[in-house]
Amino acid sequence: MHVPRTCRILALAAGAAASAIAWPATGASEIAADTRYEGPQTLGVAAVGVEMTIPAGWIAQLPSGSEVMVVGSTRHQGFVVIGADELDDAGVREALRGPLPLGGGVTLLPVGEPERRDGTYAARFTVQGGQAGLQASGRAIVGRHGYSAYLLAVYPEAEAGDLGPLLDSLTASVRLQAPAAGAATRTEGTGTLSPAVAGQKITRFYSGSGYSESETIHLCSNGTYYRGFEAGGFTPGVASGAVASRNAGTWSTPPGQLVLRAPNGSTSTYSMRVEGSKLLLDGTRWFREPTACE
């Protein structure tokens, strides 16, 4: 049995209903997809009870279909991604032990254990799959209402003087409160193609004791899929190696399941649940990001 030591960076999105509204109690604007927000401005998502303030000189945007909001600028290289998740204190510590996939082949690998400072966790990462010379820092704030917030900054060393203070400013501005009603656990699946996974690339990771593996399934909107698996490792005194495989076919989601059917008629069936914004297959958490496959 594989126990992933990763945690999804949940989208700070209000879903399809992400219209630009204001929170009466705080004046925060509800985040809308594909909208450019220039600081200083306070943004939030009522559904998960999170808000934060984008400082002057910085720009925030939630790309359509994205799992995270991105903060950056036209003057600086690097960026900060912001997300939230349904985790307690222990879950936050486990999440920051990584690895944390950011999409586009970029993964953050932890350096040491996360440190707790005045109620906020801090972590350092190396950057795998990005351009040379990148570094990464993370923060996490544990909330009292079931959600925790994450901030991950990725930047070249030369930009540390600007991206470091931005990360600190964003972290200090985060406010966690009771989420709006309606985020109940639900089971996805209609017998056809569930919108929870259609047009998504879903990935699970495992790493430990010198061994790592990743499995990715592209669930195309036209009902086809292709899947890849890679594994490898190195232990001193033991031969290293890697394996890879790939297959394709069609997929469907009968109630509570994800079914993959290969061209030879064989099937792989997973139990499928969505808890809030978490995707669970056979009880294991998978990460989601949009895929353009047809």
C-alpha positions as CSV (number, residue, x, y, z in Angstrom):
1,M,0.0,0.0,0.0
2,H,1.3,3.4,-0.9
3,V,0.9,6.3,1.5
4,P,1.4,9.5,-0.4
5,R,3.4,12.2,1.5
6,T,1.9,14.9,-0.6
7,C,-1.1,17.2,-0.3
8,R,-2.9,18.9,-3.0
9,I,-2.8,22.7,-3.2
10,L,-6.5,23.4,-3.3
11,A,-7.8,26.1,-5.7
12,L,-8.8,29.3,-4.0
13,A,-11.8,29.4,-6.4
14,A,-15.5,29.9,-6.0
15,G,-16.1,27.4,-8.8
16,A,-18.4,28.3,-11.7
17,A,-20.1,30.9,-9.5
18,A,-17.0,33.0,-9.1
19,S,-18.6,36.3,-9.8
20,A,-17.1,39.5,-8.6
21,I,-18.9,40.2,-5.3
22,A,-17.9,41.7,-2.0
23,W,-17.9,40.1,1.4
24,P,-20.1,42.5,3.5
25,A,-18.1,41.8,6.7
26,T,-14.7,42.6,5.4
27,G,-15.0,44.3,2.0
28,A,-12.9,41.5,0.4
29,S,-13.7,40.9,-3.3
30,E,-14.7,37.3,-4.2
31,I,-12.0,35.9,-6.6
32,A,-13.2,35.4,-10.2
33,A,-11.4,33.3,-12.7
34,D,-9.4,35.0,-15.4
35,T,-9.6,38.4,-13.7
36,R,-6.5,40.5,-13.1
37,Y,-6.3,42.1,-9.6
38,E,-3.8,44.8,-9.0
39,G,-2.7,45.5,-5.4
40,P,-3.4,46.9,-3.0
41,Q,-6.6,44.9,-2.9
42,T,-8.2,42.3,-0.5
43,L,-9.4,39.1,-2.2
44,G,-11.3,36.1,-0.7
45,V,-13.2,33.0,-1.3
46,A,-16.3,32.7,1.0
47,A,-16.7,29.0,0.2
48,V,-13.5,28.1,2.1
49,G,-13.4,31.2,4.4
50,V,-10.1,32.6,3.2
51,E,-9.0,36.1,2.3
52,M,-5.7,37.9,1.8
53,T,-4.4,41.3,0.7
54,I,-2.4,41.7,-2.5
55,P,0.2,44.5,-1.8
56,A,0.8,47.5,-4.1
57,G,2.9,46.7,-7.1
58,W,1.8,43.1,-7.4
59,I,-0.8,41.4,-9.6
60,A,-3.0,38.4,-8.8
61,Q,-4.9,36.1,-11.1
62,L,-6.8,32.8,-10.9
63,P,-6.4,31.2,-14.4
64,S,-9.6,29.4,-15.6
65,G,-9.5,25.8,-14.4
66,S,-6.4,26.3,-12.3
67,E,-5.8,24.8,-8.9
68,V,-4.1,27.9,-7.5
69,M,-4.1,31.7,-7.6
70,V,-0.9,33.2,-8.8
71,V,0.7,36.4,-7.6
72,G,3.5,38.0,-9.6
73,S,4.4,41.2,-11.4
74,T,5.6,42.5,-14.7
75,R,8.8,43.8,-13.1
76,H,10.0,40.7,-11.2
77,Q,10.7,37.1,-12.1
78,G,9.2,34.4,-9.9
79,F,5.7,34.0,-8.4
80,V,3.7,33.0,-5.4
81,V,0.9,30.5,-5.6
82,I,-1.8,30.5,-2.9
83,G,-4.2,27.8,-2.0
84,A,-6.3,26.3,0.8
85,D,-7.1,22.8,2.0
86,E,-9.2,20.9,4.6
87,L,-6.3,20.0,6.9
88,D,-5.5,20.3,10.6
89,D,-2.1,21.0,12.2
90,A,-0.8,17.5,11.7
91,G,-2.0,17.4,8.1
92,V,-0.2,20.7,7.3
93,R,3.1,19.3,8.7
94,E,2.7,16.2,6.5
95,A,1.8,18.3,3.4
96,L,4.9,20.5,3.7
97,R,7.0,17.4,3.8
98,G,6.2,17.2,0.1
99,P,6.8,16.6,-2.7
100,L,4.5,19.4,-4.0
101,P,3.7,19.4,-7.7
102,L,3.0,22.8,-9.3
103,G,2.2,21.6,-12.8
104,G,4.2,22.0,-16.0
105,G,6.7,19.4,-14.7
106,V,7.8,21.6,-11.8
107,T,7.8,19.9,-8.3
108,L,9.0,21.3,-5.0
109,L,11.1,18.9,-2.9
110,P,11.4,19.7,0.8
111,V,14.7,20.6,2.5
112,G,14.5,19.5,6.1
113,E,11.4,19.6,8.3
114,P,8.9,22.5,8.3
115,E,9.3,24.9,11.2
116,R,6.5,26.5,13.2
117,R,6.8,30.2,14.0
118,D,4.1,32.0,15.8
119,G,1.3,29.8,14.5
120,T,2.7,29.8,11.0
121,Y,4.7,27.0,9.4
122,A,7.7,27.8,7.3
123,A,9.4,25.4,4.9
124,R,12.2,25.5,2.3
125,F,12.3,23.5,-1.0
126,T,14.5,22.7,-3.9
127,V,12.9,23.1,-7.4
128,Q,12.8,20.1,-9.7
129,G,11.9,20.5,-13.3
130,G,12.2,24.2,-13.6
131,Q,15.0,26.5,-14.9
132,A,18.4,26.4,-13.2
133,G,19.0,28.6,-10.2
134,L,15.4,28.6,-8.8
135,Q,14.7,28.4,-5.1
136,A,11.4,28.1,-3.2
137,S,9.9,28.9,0.2
138,G,6.6,28.0,1.7
139,R,4.2,29.1,4.5
140,A,1.1,27.5,5.9
141,I,-1.5,28.9,8.3
142,V,-3.7,26.5,10.2
143,G,-7.3,27.7,10.6
144,R,-9.8,26.9,13.3
145,H,-12.7,26.0,10.9
146,G,-11.2,23.1,9.1
147,Y,-9.3,24.9,6.3
148,S,-5.6,25.8,6.2
149,A,-3.9,28.2,3.8
150,Y,-0.7,27.7,1.8
151,L,1.6,30.1,0.1
152,L,4.6,28.9,-2.1
153,A,7.1,31.3,-3.6
154,V,9.3,30.2,-6.5
155,Y,12.0,32.6,-7.7
156,P,15.6,33.1,-9.0
157,E,18.1,33.8,-6.3
158,A,18.5,37.3,-7.6
159,E,14.8,38.1,-6.8
160,A,15.0,36.9,-3.2
161,G,15.0,40.5,-2.0
162,D,11.6,41.1,-3.6
163,L,9.8,37.7,-3.5
164,G,10.8,37.0,0.1
165,P,9.1,40.1,1.4
166,L,6.1,39.5,-0.8
167,L,5.7,36.0,0.7
168,D,5.9,37.5,4.2
169,S,3.4,40.2,3.4
170,L,0.9,37.8,1.8
171,T,1.3,35.4,4.8
172,A,0.7,38.2,7.3
173,S,-2.5,39.3,5.5
174,V,-4.1,35.9,5.4
175,R,-7.4,35.7,7.4
176,L,-9.2,32.3,7.9
177,Q,-12.8,32.3,9.1
178,A,-15.8,30.0,9.0
179,P,-16.5,28.9,5.4
180,A,-19.8,29.5,3.7
181,A,-22.3,26.6,3.9
182,G,-22.5,24.2,0.9
183,A,-19.1,22.6,0.8
184,A,-20.5,19.2,1.9
185,T,-18.9,15.9,1.0
186,R,-20.3,14.4,-2.1
187,T,-19.9,11.4,-4.4
188,E,-19.1,12.2,-8.0
189,G,-20.3,10.1,-11.0
190,T,-23.3,10.1,-13.3
191,G,-22.6,7.1,-15.4
192,T,-21.1,9.3,-18.1
193,L,-18.3,11.8,-17.6
194,S,-18.0,13.5,-14.2
195,P,-17.2,17.3,-14.5
196,A,-15.0,16.8,-11.4
197,V,-12.4,15.0,-13.6
198,A,-13.4,15.6,-17.3
199,G,-10.6,17.5,-19.1
200,Q,-8.2,17.0,-16.1
201,K,-4.8,15.4,-15.6
202,I,-4.8,13.6,-12.3
203,T,-1.6,12.6,-10.7
204,R,-0.5,10.7,-7.5
205,F,3.1,10.7,-6.2
206,Y,5.0,8.6,-3.7
207,S,8.5,9.1,-2.4
208,G,10.3,7.4,0.5
209,S,13.3,5.3,1.5
210,G,15.2,6.1,-1.7
211,Y,12.2,5.1,-4.0
212,S,9.8,7.3,-5.9
213,E,7.0,6.9,-8.3
214,S,4.3,8.9,-10.1
215,E,1.2,7.9,-11.9
216,T,-0.6,10.3,-14.2
217,I,-4.0,9.8,-16.0
218,H,-5.2,12.3,-18.6
219,L,-9.0,12.1,-18.6
220,C,-9.9,13.8,-21.9
221,S,-13.2,15.5,-22.3
222,N,-14.1,13.3,-25.3
223,G,-14.1,10.1,-23.1
224,T,-10.6,8.8,-23.9
225,Y,-7.7,8.6,-21.5
226,Y,-4.0,7.9,-21.5
227,R,-2.1,6.9,-18.5
228,G,1.6,6.9,-17.6
229,F,3.6,5.4,-14.7
230,E,7.2,6.0,-13.7
231,A,9.2,4.6,-10.8
232,G,12.8,4.5,-9.8
233,G,15.2,4.9,-7.0
234,F,18.6,4.5,-5.5
235,T,19.8,3.1,-2.3
236,P,23.5,3.0,-1.4
237,G,24.9,-0.4,-2.2
238,V,21.9,-1.4,-4.2
239,A,21.5,-1.1,-8.0
240,S,19.4,1.9,-9.1
241,G,16.8,1.6,-11.8
242,A,13.7,3.0,-13.3
243,V,10.6,1.6,-15.0
244,A,8.0,3.3,-17.1
245,S,4.7,2.2,-18.7
246,R,1.9,3.8,-20.7
247,N,-1.5,2.8,-21.9
248,A,-4.7,4.3,-23.2
249,G,-8.4,3.6,-23.7
250,T,-11.8,5.1,-22.7
251,W,-13.1,6.2,-19.3
252,S,-16.4,6.7,-17.6
253,T,-17.8,7.5,-14.1
254,P,-20.7,5.4,-13.0
255,P,-21.9,6.5,-9.6
256,G,-19.1,6.5,-7.1
257,Q,-16.5,5.1,-9.5
258,L,-13.9,5.9,-12.1
259,V,-13.6,3.1,-14.8
260,L,-10.8,2.9,-17.3
261,R,-11.3,0.5,-20.2
262,A,-8.3,-0.6,-22.3
263,P,-8.7,-1.4,-26.0
264,N,-8.5,-5.2,-25.2
265,G,-11.6,-4.9,-23.0
266,S,-9.9,-5.1,-19.6
267,T,-10.9,-2.5,-17.0
268,S,-9.4,-0.7,-14.0
269,T,-12.0,0.4,-11.5
270,Y,-11.4,2.9,-8.7
271,S,-13.8,4.1,-6.0
272,M,-14.1,7.8,-6.5
273,R,-15.1,10.5,-4.0
274,V,-14.9,14.3,-3.9
275,E,-14.6,15.7,-0.4
276,G,-14.9,19.4,-0.6
277,S,-12.3,19.9,-3.3
278,K,-10.3,16.8,-2.7
279,L,-10.3,14.0,-5.2
280,L,-9.9,10.5,-3.7
281,L,-9.5,7.3,-5.7
282,D,-9.6,4.2,-3.6
283,G,-9.0,6.4,-0.6
284,T,-5.8,7.9,-2.1
285,R,-5.6,11.6,-2.9
286,W,-4.8,12.6,-6.5
287,F,-3.8,16.1,-7.7
288,R,-5.8,17.7,-10.6
289,E,-4.8,20.2,-13.3
290,P,-6.4,21.0,-16.7
291,T,-5.3,19.0,-19.7
292,A,-5.8,20.0,-23.3
293,C,-6.0,16.4,-24.7
294,E,-8.9,15.6,-27.1
